[in-house]
Amino acid sequence: MSQLFSPLSLGPLDLRNRIVVAPMCQYSADDSNASDWHLMHLGQLAISGAGLLILEATAVESRGRITFADLGLYRDANERALAKVLTSVRGMADIPLGIQLAHAGRKASTQRPWDGGGVIASSHPDGWQTISASDQPFEPGTPAPVAMSEADIDAVVDAFAQAARRADRLGLDLIEIHGAHGYLLHQFLSPLSNARRDAYGGSLANRMRLALRVFDATREAVSERVSVGMRISATDWAEGGWDLEQSIALAKALDARGCHFIHVSSGGLTPQQQIAAGPNYQVPFAQAIKTEVAMPVIAVGLITEPAQAEQILAEGCADAVALARAMLYNPRWPWHAAAELGDTVTAPPQYLRSAPHGAKALFQAP
C-alpha cells in the first residue's frame, strides 16, 4: 500500500486515505444559504475517493463573509439549507465531511472574484462595515475596518462556538478553524495588521490570544466525536510579519490544548507579500511544524501529481496532503492517483466499470 492511500486518524476521525479536499470558496450562496450549486459541487467531490472533504470557508456571522455570496452558518435558515445539501451528498458517498468556520475581518465586504473582487462600501446594499484587530485597511485607499472592542472580540468568539454547535448538529465530522490567508484570526496574529496595545496586541502571546480562545470555545462547543483543528498561514511572506517561528509557537500552543490537526498554508495578509510559489513551496513549513508537534500536519499548495504527494508523505514532511484547484480541474484525481500508485480507491458502484483496461482492481465499492 502507498503512503497516500494508507489510513490516518485526525483525533476521533478515521480517514481511509491521506487525500484531503481543501475548502474552496464558491461565492454561490443565496443570502448565505447553501444552494443547488453546492449540491452539485460537493456531490462530485464526495465521490472523488478522497479521504476527507472540507466545505468552503463558512462565515460565523454576517459581517464575517468575504462577499455577499458567501456561505454562512449563523442562523437557522443557514443550518436548514445546509442540512438539505448534506443529506443528498451523504446519499451519494460515504466520505467524512468537514467544514471550515471563518471570519473575514477587514477582507470582508468585497465583490466576487469574477466581478473584480474589489471592496464594496458599507453604504452599498451588498456591503457592510468591516472589523479587524486595528483600523488599518487591507489596501491603502480602501475603507478602513473598525478596531474591535473587547465586547466585539467576545461576540466573535461566541459566534464561532455557536456555528460549531450548528456544525455538530448537522453531523459534520470535522471543524477547521480558519486562521490563515489574512482573515480575522490571522489579522490578530500578524504584527503587520495588529497595532493593539491591550491584551490582544503587542507580544506574541497577546496576538495569539484570540486564535486560542476561538479554538478553546469551538472544542468545548462540540461533542467528542468531532475533530477540531486549525488552518494557518505559516508566513506572511513580508518583512516584519507573521513567520515560521511564530507559527511553530502557535502550533505548540494548539497541540498542548489537544488540537486534532493543523493545516499549513501561507500568505494572504498583505498585498506587499512576495511569494516564491512553485511545486511544494509550502511543504517546508509543514515539515518544520511537524517536527515540533504530536498532532497530524496537513500540507497544501501546488501539490498536483500523485508521485509528488506520495513523496511528501514518504519523506515524513506531512501526514496528509490537501488539494484545492487540482481537484476542481480533475474531480477524479484520487482515482487517477490510485491507478498510478497501484492502489485501490472507493468509487460509486455505478462507476466501477469505468476502470481502465488492466486496472480492474482499482476500485472498491463503498
Contacts in CASP RR format, 6 or more apart in sequence:
PFRMAT RR
TARGET T0000
AUTHOR 0000-0000-0000
METHOD contacts of the structure
MODEL  1
MSQLFSPLSLGPLDLRNRIVVAPMCQYSADDSNASDWHLMHLGQLAISGA
GLLILEATAVESRGRITFADLGLYRDANERALAKVLTSVRGMADIPLGIQ
LAHAGRKASTQRPWDGGGVIASSHPDGWQTISASDQPFEPGTPAPVAMSE
ADIDAVVDAFAQAARRADRLGLDLIEIHGAHGYLLHQFLSPLSNARRDAY
GGSLANRMRLALRVFDATREAVSERVSVGMRISATDWAEGGWDLEQSIAL
AKALDARGCHFIHVSSGGLTPQQQIAAGPNYQVPFAQAIKTEVAMPVIAV
GLITEPAQAEQILAEGCADAVALARAMLYNPRWPWHAAAELGDTVTAPPQ
YLRSAPHGAKALFQAP
1 343 0 8 1.000
2 310 0 8 1.000
2 341 0 8 1.000
2 342 0 8 1.000
2 343 0 8 1.000
3 18 0 8 1.000
3 310 0 8 1.000
3 313 0 8 1.000
3 314 0 8 1.000
4 17 0 8 1.000
4 18 0 8 1.000
4 19 0 8 1.000
4 306 0 8 1.000
4 309 0 8 1.000
4 310 0 8 1.000
4 313 0 8 1.000
4 321 0 8 1.000
4 337 0 8 1.000
4 341 0 8 1.000
4 343 0 8 1.000
5 16 0 8 1.000
5 17 0 8 1.000
5 18 0 8 1.000
5 337 0 8 1.000
5 338 0 8 1.000
5 341 0 8 1.000
5 343 0 8 1.000
5 344 0 8 1.000
5 345 0 8 1.000
6 17 0 8 1.000
6 18 0 8 1.000
7 14 0 8 1.000
7 15 0 8 1.000
7 16 0 8 1.000
7 17 0 8 1.000
8 14 0 8 1.000
8 15 0 8 1.000
8 17 0 8 1.000
8 18 0 8 1.000
8 296 0 8 1.000
8 319 0 8 1.000
8 320 0 8 1.000
9 15 0 8 1.000
9 296 0 8 1.000
10 52 0 8 1.000
10 174 0 8 1.000
10 227 0 8 1.000
10 229 0 8 1.000
10 260 0 8 1.000
10 261 0 8 1.000
10 296 0 8 1.000
11 227 0 8 1.000
11 260 0 8 1.000
11 261 0 8 1.000
11 296 0 8 1.000
12 224 0 8 1.000
12 225 0 8 1.000
12 226 0 8 1.000
12 227 0 8 1.000
12 260 0 8 1.000
13 52 0 8 1.000
13 96 0 8 1.000
13 173 0 8 1.000
13 174 0 8 1.000
13 226 0 8 1.000
13 227 0 8 1.000
13 260 0 8 1.000
15 51 0 8 1.000
15 52 0 8 1.000
15 96 0 8 1.000
15 320 0 8 1.000
16 49 0 8 1.000
16 51 0 8 1.000
16 346 0 8 1.000
17 49 0 8 1.000
17 50 0 8 1.000
17 51 0 8 1.000
17 334 0 8 1.000
17 345 0 8 1.000
18 51 0 8 1.000
18 313 0 8 1.000
18 319 0 8 1.000
18 320 0 8 1.000
18 321 0 8 1.000
19 49 0 8 1.000
19 50 0 8 1.000
19 51 0 8 1.000
19 52 0 8 1.000
19 309 0 8 1.000
19 320 0 8 1.000
19 321 0 8 1.000
19 323 0 8 1.000
19 333 0 8 1.000
19 334 0 8 1.000
19 337 0 8 1.000
20 50 0 8 1.000
20 51 0 8 1.000
20 52 0 8 1.000
20 54 0 8 1.000
20 263 0 8 1.000
20 298 0 8 1.000
20 300 0 8 1.000
20 320 0 8 1.000
20 321 0 8 1.000
20 322 0 8 1.000
20 323 0 8 1.000
21 45 0 8 1.000
21 48 0 8 1.000
21 50 0 8 1.000
21 52 0 8 1.000
21 53 0 8 1.000
21 54 0 8 1.000
21 322 0 8 1.000
21 323 0 8 1.000
21 324 0 8 1.000
21 327 0 8 1.000
22 54 0 8 1.000
22 263 0 8 1.000
22 300 0 8 1.000
22 322 0 8 1.000
22 323 0 8 1.000
22 324 0 8 1.000
22 327 0 8 1.000
23 54 0 8 1.000
23 55 0 8 1.000
23 56 0 8 1.000
23 57 0 8 1.000
23 99 0 8 1.000
23 100 0 8 1.000
23 176 0 8 1.000
23 178 0 8 1.000
23 231 0 8 1.000
23 324 0 8 1.000
24 56 0 8 1.000
24 324 0 8 1.000
24 325 0 8 1.000
24 327 0 8 1.000
24 328 0 8 1.000
25 56 0 8 1.000
25 57 0 8 1.000
25 66 0 8 1.000
25 70 0 8 1.000
26 37 0 8 1.000
26 38 0 8 1.000
26 41 0 8 1.000
26 56 0 8 1.000
26 71 0 8 1.000
27 66 0 8 1.000
27 67 0 8 1.000
27 69 0 8 1.000
27 70 0 8 1.000
27 112 0 8 1.000
27 113 0 8 1.000
27 114 0 8 1.000
28 35 0 8 1.000
28 37 0 8 1.000
28 38 0 8 1.000
28 41 0 8 1.000
28 69 0 8 1.000
29 35 0 8 1.000
29 38 0 8 1.000
29 69 0 8 1.000
29 70 0 8 1.000
29 71 0 8 1.000
29 72 0 8 1.000
30 81 0 8 1.000
31 77 0 8 1.000
32 59 0 8 1.000
32 62 0 8 1.000
32 65 0 8 1.000
32 70 0 8 1.000
32 71 0 8 1.000
32 72 0 8 1.000
32 74 0 8 1.000
32 75 0 8 1.000
32 77 0 8 1.000
32 78 0 8 1.000
33 71 0 8 1.000
33 72 0 8 1.000
33 77 0 8 1.000
33 78 0 8 1.000
33 81 0 8 1.000
33 82 0 8 1.000
34 71 0 8 1.000
34 78 0 8 1.000
34 81 0 8 1.000
34 82 0 8 1.000
34 84 0 8 1.000
34 85 0 8 1.000
35 81 0 8 1.000
38 71 0 8 1.000
38 82 0 8 1.000
38 85 0 8 1.000
39 85 0 8 1.000
39 88 0 8 1.000
39 89 0 8 1.000
42 53 0 8 1.000
42 55 0 8 1.000
42 85 0 8 1.000
42 89 0 8 1.000
43 88 0 8 1.000
43 89 0 8 1.000
43 92 0 8 1.000
43 93 0 8 1.000
44 331 0 8 1.000
45 53 0 8 1.000
45 327 0 8 1.000
45 331 0 8 1.000
46 53 0 8 1.000
46 89 0 8 1.000
46 92 0 8 1.000
46 93 0 8 1.000
46 95 0 8 1.000
46 97 0 8 1.000
47 92 0 8 1.000
47 93 0 8 1.000
47 95 0 8 1.000
47 347 0 8 1.000
47 348 0 8 1.000
47 351 0 8 1.000
48 327 0 8 1.000
48 331 0 8 1.000
48 332 0 8 1.000
48 333 0 8 1.000
48 334 0 8 1.000
48 335 0 8 1.000
49 93 0 8 1.000
49 95 0 8 1.000
49 334 0 8 1.000
49 335 0 8 1.000
49 345 0 8 1.000
49 346 0 8 1.000
49 347 0 8 1.000
50 95 0 8 1.000
50 323 0 8 1.000
50 327 0 8 1.000
50 333 0 8 1.000
50 334 0 8 1.000
51 95 0 8 1.000
51 96 0 8 1.000
51 334 0 8 1.000
52 95 0 8 1.000
52 96 0 8 1.000
52 97 0 8 1.000
52 98 0 8 1.000
52 173 0 8 1.000
52 174 0 8 1.000
52 320 0 8 1.000
53 95 0 8 1.000
53 96 0 8 1.000
53 97 0 8 1.000
53 98 0 8 1.000
54 97 0 8 1.000
54 98 0 8 1.000
54 99 0 8 1.000
54 100 0 8 1.000
54 174 0 8 1.000
54 176 0 8 1.000
55 71 0 8 1.000
55 97 0 8 1.000
55 98 0 8 1.000
55 99 0 8 1.000
55 100 0 8 1.000
55 172 0 8 1.000
56 71 0 8 1.000
56 100 0 8 1.000
57 66 0 8 1.000
57 70 0 8 1.000
57 71 0 8 1.000
57 100 0 8 1.000
57 102 0 8 1.000
57 104 0 8 1.000
57 178 0 8 1.000
57 183 0 8 1.000
58 70 0 8 1.000
58 71 0 8 1.000
58 72 0 8 1.000
58 73 0 8 1.000
58 99 0 8 1.000
58 100 0 8 1.000
58 101 0 8 1.000
58 102 0 8 1.000
58 163 0 8 1.000
59 65 0 8 1.000
59 66 0 8 1.000
59 70 0 8 1.000
59 71 0 8 1.000
59 72 0 8 1.000
59 73 0 8 1.000
59 74 0 8 1.000
59 102 0 8 1.000
59 103 0 8 1.000
59 104 0 8 1.000
60 72 0 8 1.000
60 73 0 8 1.000
60 74 0 8 1.000
60 101 0 8 1.000
60 102 0 8 1.000
60 103 0 8 1.000
60 156 0 8 1.000
60 159 0 8 1.000
60 160 0 8 1.000
60 162 0 8 1.000
60 163 0 8 1.000
61 74 0 8 1.000
61 103 0 8 1.000
61 155 0 8 1.000
61 156 0 8 1.000
61 159 0 8 1.000
62 74 0 8 1.000
62 128 0 8 1.000
63 105 0 8 1.000
63 108 0 8 1.000
63 109 0 8 1.000
63 128 0 8 1.000
63 129 0 8 1.000
63 130 0 8 1.000
63 131 0 8 1.000
64 70 0 8 1.000
64 102 0 8 1.000
64 103 0 8 1.000
64 104 0 8 1.000
64 105 0 8 1.000
64 108 0 8 1.000
64 184 0 8 1.000
65 72 0 8 1.000
65 104 0 8 1.000
65 108 0 8 1.000
65 109 0 8 1.000
66 104 0 8 1.000
66 107 0 8 1.000
66 108 0 8 1.000
66 110 0 8 1.000
66 183 0 8 1.000
67 109 0 8 1.000
67 110 0 8 1.000
67 111 0 8 1.000
67 112 0 8 1.000
67 117 0 8 1.000
68 120 0 8 1.000
68 126 0 8 1.000
68 127 0 8 1.000
69 112 0 8 1.000
70 104 0 8 1.000
71 78 0 8 1.000
71 82 0 8 1.000
72 78 0 8 1.000
72 163 0 8 1.000
73 79 0 8 1.000
73 82 0 8 1.000
73 99 0 8 1.000
73 101 0 8 1.000
73 163 0 8 1.000
73 166 0 8 1.000
73 167 0 8 1.000
74 159 0 8 1.000
74 162 0 8 1.000
74 163 0 8 1.000
74 166 0 8 1.000
78 166 0 8 1.000
79 166 0 8 1.000
79 169 0 8 1.000
79 170 0 8 1.000
82 170 0 8 1.000
83 170 0 8 1.000
86 97 0 8 1.000
86 170 0 8 1.000
86 171 0 8 1.000
86 172 0 8 1.000
89 97 0 8 1.000
90 97 0 8 1.000
92 348 0 8 1.000
93 346 0 8 1.000
93 348 0 8 1.000
93 366 0 8 1.000
94 346 0 8 1.000
94 366 0 8 1.000
96 173 0 8 1.000
96 174 0 8 1.000
97 171 0 8 1.000
97 172 0 8 1.000
97 173 0 8 1.000
97 174 0 8 1.000
98 167 0 8 1.000
98 172 0 8 1.000
98 173 0 8 1.000
98 174 0 8 1.000
98 175 0 8 1.000
98 176 0 8 1.000
99 167 0 8 1.000
99 172 0 8 1.000
99 174 0 8 1.000
99 175 0 8 1.000
99 176 0 8 1.000
100 175 0 8 1.000
100 176 0 8 1.000
100 177 0 8 1.000
100 178 0 8 1.000
100 231 0 8 1.000
101 160 0 8 1.000
101 163 0 8 1.000
101 164 0 8 1.000
101 167 0 8 1.000
101 175 0 8 1.000
101 176 0 8 1.000
101 177 0 8 1.000
101 178 0 8 1.000
101 218 0 8 1.000
102 177 0 8 1.000
102 178 0 8 1.000
102 179 0 8 1.000
102 183 0 8 1.000
102 184 0 8 1.000
103 156 0 8 1.000
103 159 0 8 1.000
103 160 0 8 1.000
103 178 0 8 1.000
103 183 0 8 1.000
103 184 0 8 1.000
103 185 0 8 1.000
104 130 0 8 1.000
104 183 0 8 1.000
104 184 0 8 1.000
105 130 0 8 1.000
105 131 0 8 1.000
105 132 0 8 1.000
105 145 0 8 1.000
105 183 0 8 1.000
105 184 0 8 1.000
105 187 0 8 1.000
106 130 0 8 1.000
106 131 0 8 1.000
106 132 0 8 1.000
106 136 0 8 1.000
106 137 0 8 1.000
106 138 0 8 1.000
106 145 0 8 1.000
106 184 0 8 1.000
106 187 0 8 1.000
106 193 0 8 1.000
107 130 0 8 1.000
107 138 0 8 1.000
107 182 0 8 1.000
107 183 0 8 1.000
108 128 0 8 1.000
108 130 0 8 1.000
109 119 0 8 1.000
109 120 0 8 1.000
109 121 0 8 1.000
109 122 0 8 1.000
109 126 0 8 1.000
109 127 0 8 1.000
109 128 0 8 1.000
109 129 0 8 1.000
109 130 0 8 1.000
109 143 0 8 1.000
110 117 0 8 1.000
110 118 0 8 1.000
110 119 0 8 1.000
110 120 0 8 1.000
111 117 0 8 1.000
111 118 0 8 1.000
111 119 0 8 1.000
111 120 0 8 1.000
111 126 0 8 1.000
119 138 0 8 1.000
119 139 0 8 1.000
119 142 0 8 1.000
119 143 0 8 1.000
120 126 0 8 1.000
120 127 0 8 1.000
121 127 0 8 1.000
121 143 0 8 1.000
122 128 0 8 1.000
122 129 0 8 1.000
122 130 0 8 1.000
122 143 0 8 1.000
129 145 0 8 1.000
129 146 0 8 1.000
130 143 0 8 1.000
130 145 0 8 1.000
130 146 0 8 1.000
131 145 0 8 1.000
131 146 0 8 1.000
131 147 0 8 1.000
131 148 0 8 1.000
131 152 0 8 1.000
131 184 0 8 1.000
132 145 0 8 1.000
132 146 0 8 1.000
132 147 0 8 1.000
132 148 0 8 1.000
132 184 0 8 1.000
132 187 0 8 1.000
132 193 0 8 1.000
133 147 0 8 1.000
133 148 0 8 1.000
133 184 0 8 1.000
133 187 0 8 1.000
133 188 0 8 1.000
133 193 0 8 1.000
133 194 0 8 1.000
133 195 0 8 1.000
133 196 0 8 1.000
133 200 0 8 1.000
133 201 0 8 1.000
133 210 0 8 1.000
134 145 0 8 1.000
134 147 0 8 1.000
134 187 0 8 1.000
134 193 0 8 1.000
134 194 0 8 1.000
134 195 0 8 1.000
134 196 0 8 1.000
135 144 0 8 1.000
135 145 0 8 1.000
135 146 0 8 1.000
135 147 0 8 1.000
136 144 0 8 1.000
136 145 0 8 1.000
136 193 0 8 1.000
136 195 0 8 1.000
137 143 0 8 1.000
137 144 0 8 1.000
137 145 0 8 1.000
138 270 0 8 1.000
138 271 0 8 1.000
139 271 0 8 1.000
147 196 0 8 1.000
148 156 0 8 1.000
150 198 0 8 1.000
153 200 0 8 1.000
153 210 0 8 1.000
156 184 0 8 1.000
156 210 0 8 1.000
156 214 0 8 1.000
157 210 0 8 1.000
157 213 0 8 1.000
157 214 0 8 1.000
157 217 0 8 1.000
158 217 0 8 1.000
160 177 0 8 1.000
160 214 0 8 1.000
160 217 0 8 1.000
160 218 0 8 1.000
161 217 0 8 1.000
161 218 0 8 1.000
161 220 0 8 1.000
161 221 0 8 1.000
162 221 0 8 1.000
164 175 0 8 1.000
164 217 0 8 1.000
164 218 0 8 1.000
164 221 0 8 1.000
164 222 0 8 1.000
164 226 0 8 1.000
164 228 0 8 1.000
165 221 0 8 1.000
165 222 0 8 1.000
167 175 0 8 1.000
167 222 0 8 1.000
167 226 0 8 1.000
168 221 0 8 1.000
168 222 0 8 1.000
168 223 0 8 1.000
168 226 0 8 1.000
172 226 0 8 1.000
173 225 0 8 1.000
173 226 0 8 1.000
173 227 0 8 1.000
174 226 0 8 1.000
174 227 0 8 1.000
174 228 0 8 1.000
174 229 0 8 1.000
174 260 0 8 1.000
175 218 0 8 1.000
175 222 0 8 1.000
175 226 0 8 1.000
175 227 0 8 1.000
175 228 0 8 1.000
175 229 0 8 1.000
176 229 0 8 1.000
176 230 0 8 1.000
176 231 0 8 1.000
176 263 0 8 1.000
177 185 0 8 1.000
177 211 0 8 1.000
177 214 0 8 1.000
177 215 0 8 1.000
177 218 0 8 1.000
177 228 0 8 1.000
177 229 0 8 1.000
177 230 0 8 1.000
177 231 0 8 1.000
178 185 0 8 1.000
178 230 0 8 1.000
178 231 0 8 1.000
179 185 0 8 1.000
179 186 0 8 1.000
179 189 0 8 1.000
179 211 0 8 1.000
179 230 0 8 1.000
179 231 0 8 1.000
179 232 0 8 1.000
179 233 0 8 1.000
180 186 0 8 1.000
180 231 0 8 1.000
180 232 0 8 1.000
180 233 0 8 1.000
180 263 0 8 1.000
180 265 0 8 1.000
180 266 0 8 1.000
180 267 0 8 1.000
180 268 0 8 1.000
181 233 0 8 1.000
181 265 0 8 1.000
181 267 0 8 1.000
181 268 0 8 1.000
181 269 0 8 1.000
182 190 0 8 1.000
182 193 0 8 1.000
182 233 0 8 1.000
182 267 0 8 1.000
182 268 0 8 1.000
182 269 0 8 1.000
185 210 0 8 1.000
185 211 0 8 1.000
185 214 0 8 1.000
186 193 0 8 1.000
186 232 0 8 1.000
186 233 0 8 1.000
186 242 0 8 1.000
186 268 0 8 1.000
186 269 0 8 1.000
187 193 0 8 1.000
187 194 0 8 1.000
187 269 0 8 1.000
188 194 0 8 1.000
188 200 0 8 1.000
188 201 0 8 1.000
188 207 0 8 1.000
188 209 0 8 1.000
188 210 0 8 1.000
188 211 0 8 1.000
189 207 0 8 1.000
189 208 0 8 1.000
189 211 0 8 1.000
189 242 0 8 1.000
189 246 0 8 1.000
189 250 0 8 1.000
190 207 0 8 1.000
190 236 0 8 1.000
190 241 0 8 1.000
190 242 0 8 1.000
190 269 0 8 1.000
190 270 0 8 1.000
191 202 0 8 1.000
191 207 0 8 1.000
191 240 0 8 1.000
191 241 0 8 1.000
191 242 0 8 1.000
192 236 0 8 1.000
192 238 0 8 1.000
192 240 0 8 1.000
192 241 0 8 1.000
192 242 0 8 1.000
192 269 0 8 1.000
192 270 0 8 1.000
193 269 0 8 1.000
193 270 0 8 1.000
194 200 0 8 1.000
194 201 0 8 1.000
194 202 0 8 1.000
194 207 0 8 1.000
195 201 0 8 1.000
196 202 0 8 1.000
196 206 0 8 1.000
198 206 0 8 1.000
199 206 0 8 1.000
199 209 0 8 1.000
200 206 0 8 1.000
200 207 0 8 1.000
200 209 0 8 1.000
200 210 0 8 1.000
201 207 0 8 1.000
201 209 0 8 1.000
204 246 0 8 1.000
204 249 0 8 1.000
208 249 0 8 1.000
208 250 0 8 1.000
208 253 0 8 1.000
211 230 0 8 1.000
211 250 0 8 1.000
212 253 0 8 1.000
212 254 0 8 1.000
212 257 0 8 1.000
215 228 0 8 1.000
215 229 0 8 1.000
215 230 0 8 1.000
215 254 0 8 1.000
215 257 0 8 1.000
215 259 0 8 1.000
216 257 0 8 1.000
218 228 0 8 1.000
219 228 0 8 1.000
219 257 0 8 1.000
219 258 0 8 1.000
222 228 0 8 1.000
227 260 0 8 1.000
227 261 0 8 1.000
228 259 0 8 1.000
228 260 0 8 1.000
229 254 0 8 1.000
229 259 0 8 1.000
229 260 0 8 1.000
229 261 0 8 1.000
229 262 0 8 1.000
229 263 0 8 1.000
230 254 0 8 1.000
230 259 0 8 1.000
230 262 0 8 1.000
230 263 0 8 1.000
231 262 0 8 1.000
231 263 0 8 1.000
231 264 0 8 1.000
231 265 0 8 1.000
232 247 0 8 1.000
232 250 0 8 1.000
232 251 0 8 1.000
232 262 0 8 1.000
232 263 0 8 1.000
232 264 0 8 1.000
232 265 0 8 1.000
233 242 0 8 1.000
233 247 0 8 1.000
233 265 0 8 1.000
233 266 0 8 1.000
233 267 0 8 1.000
233 268 0 8 1.000
233 269 0 8 1.000
234 243 0 8 1.000
234 244 0 8 1.000
234 247 0 8 1.000
234 264 0 8 1.000
234 265 0 8 1.000
234 266 0 8 1.000
234 282 0 8 1.000
234 285 0 8 1.000
234 286 0 8 1.000
234 288 0 8 1.000
234 289 0 8 1.000
235 241 0 8 1.000
235 242 0 8 1.000
235 243 0 8 1.000
235 244 0 8 1.000
235 247 0 8 1.000
235 266 0 8 1.000
235 267 0 8 1.000
235 285 0 8 1.000
236 242 0 8 1.000
236 243 0 8 1.000
236 266 0 8 1.000
236 267 0 8 1.000
236 268 0 8 1.000
236 269 0 8 1.000
236 270 0 8 1.000
236 273 0 8 1.000
237 266 0 8 1.000
237 267 0 8 1.000
237 273 0 8 1.000
237 274 0 8 1.000
237 275 0 8 1.000
237 276 0 8 1.000
238 269 0 8 1.000
238 270 0 8 1.000
238 272 0 8 1.000
238 273 0 8 1.000
238 274 0 8 1.000
241 269 0 8 1.000
241 270 0 8 1.000
242 269 0 8 1.000
244 285 0 8 1.000
244 288 0 8 1.000
244 289 0 8 1.000
247 264 0 8 1.000
247 285 0 8 1.000
247 289 0 8 1.000
248 288 0 8 1.000
248 289 0 8 1.000
248 292 0 8 1.000
251 262 0 8 1.000
251 289 0 8 1.000
251 292 0 8 1.000
251 293 0 8 1.000
252 292 0 8 1.000
252 293 0 8 1.000
254 262 0 8 1.000
254 293 0 8 1.000
254 295 0 8 1.000
255 262 0 8 1.000
255 293 0 8 1.000
255 294 0 8 1.000
255 295 0 8 1.000
258 295 0 8 1.000
259 295 0 8 1.000
260 295 0 8 1.000
260 296 0 8 1.000
261 295 0 8 1.000
261 296 0 8 1.000
261 297 0 8 1.000
261 298 0 8 1.000
261 319 0 8 1.000
261 320 0 8 1.000
262 289 0 8 1.000
262 293 0 8 1.000
262 295 0 8 1.000
262 296 0 8 1.000
262 297 0 8 1.000
262 298 0 8 1.000
263 298 0 8 1.000
263 300 0 8 1.000
263 322 0 8 1.000
264 282 0 8 1.000
264 285 0 8 1.000
264 286 0 8 1.000
264 289 0 8 1.000
264 297 0 8 1.000
264 298 0 8 1.000
264 299 0 8 1.000
264 300 0 8 1.000
264 318 0 8 1.000
265 282 0 8 1.000
265 300 0 8 1.000
265 301 0 8 1.000
266 275 0 8 1.000
266 282 0 8 1.000
266 285 0 8 1.000
267 273 0 8 1.000
267 275 0 8 1.000
275 281 0 8 1.000
277 302 0 8 1.000
278 302 0 8 1.000
279 302 0 8 1.000
279 303 0 8 1.000
279 304 0 8 1.000
279 308 0 8 1.000
280 301 0 8 1.000
280 302 0 8 1.000
280 303 0 8 1.000
280 308 0 8 1.000
280 312 0 8 1.000
281 301 0 8 1.000
281 302 0 8 1.000
282 299 0 8 1.000
282 300 0 8 1.000
282 301 0 8 1.000
282 302 0 8 1.000
283 299 0 8 1.000
283 301 0 8 1.000
283 303 0 8 1.000
283 312 0 8 1.000
283 317 0 8 1.000
283 318 0 8 1.000
284 317 0 8 1.000
286 297 0 8 1.000
286 298 0 8 1.000
286 299 0 8 1.000
286 300 0 8 1.000
286 317 0 8 1.000
286 318 0 8 1.000
287 299 0 8 1.000
287 316 0 8 1.000
287 317 0 8 1.000
287 318 0 8 1.000
289 297 0 8 1.000
290 297 0 8 1.000
290 316 0 8 1.000
290 317 0 8 1.000
290 318 0 8 1.000
290 319 0 8 1.000
296 319 0 8 1.000
296 320 0 8 1.000
297 318 0 8 1.000
297 319 0 8 1.000
297 320 0 8 1.000
298 318 0 8 1.000
298 319 0 8 1.000
298 320 0 8 1.000
298 321 0 8 1.000
298 322 0 8 1.000
299 312 0 8 1.000
299 317 0 8 1.000
299 318 0 8 1.000
299 320 0 8 1.000
299 321 0 8 1.000
299 322 0 8 1.000
300 321 0 8 1.000
300 322 0 8 1.000
300 323 0 8 1.000
300 324 0 8 1.000
301 322 0 8 1.000
301 324 0 8 1.000
303 309 0 8 1.000
303 312 0 8 1.000
303 321 0 8 1.000
303 322 0 8 1.000
303 323 0 8 1.000
303 326 0 8 1.000
304 323 0 8 1.000
304 326 0 8 1.000
306 336 0 8 1.000
306 337 0 8 1.000
306 340 0 8 1.000
306 341 0 8 1.000
307 340 0 8 1.000
307 341 0 8 1.000
309 321 0 8 1.000
309 337 0 8 1.000
310 341 0 8 1.000
312 318 0 8 1.000
312 321 0 8 1.000
313 319 0 8 1.000
313 320 0 8 1.000
313 321 0 8 1.000
323 333 0 8 1.000
326 333 0 8 1.000
327 333 0 8 1.000
330 336 0 8 1.000
334 345 0 8 1.000
335 345 0 8 1.000
335 347 0 8 1.000
335 362 0 8 1.000
335 363 0 8 1.000
337 343 0 8 1.000
337 345 0 8 1.000
338 344 0 8 1.000
338 345 0 8 1.000
338 362 0 8 1.000
339 355 0 8 1.000
339 356 0 8 1.000
339 359 0 8 1.000
339 362 0 8 1.000
342 362 0 8 1.000
344 361 0 8 1.000
344 362 0 8 1.000
344 363 0 8 1.000
344 364 0 8 1.000
345 362 0 8 1.000
345 363 0 8 1.000
345 364 0 8 1.000
346 363 0 8 1.000
346 364 0 8 1.000
346 365 0 8 1.000
346 366 0 8 1.000
347 354 0 8 1.000
347 363 0 8 1.000
347 364 0 8 1.000
347 365 0 8 1.000
347 366 0 8 1.000
348 365 0 8 1.000
348 366 0 8 1.000
349 365 0 8 1.000
349 366 0 8 1.000
351 363 0 8 1.000
352 363 0 8 1.000
352 365 0 8 1.000
355 362 0 8 1.000
355 363 0 8 1.000
356 362 0 8 1.000
END
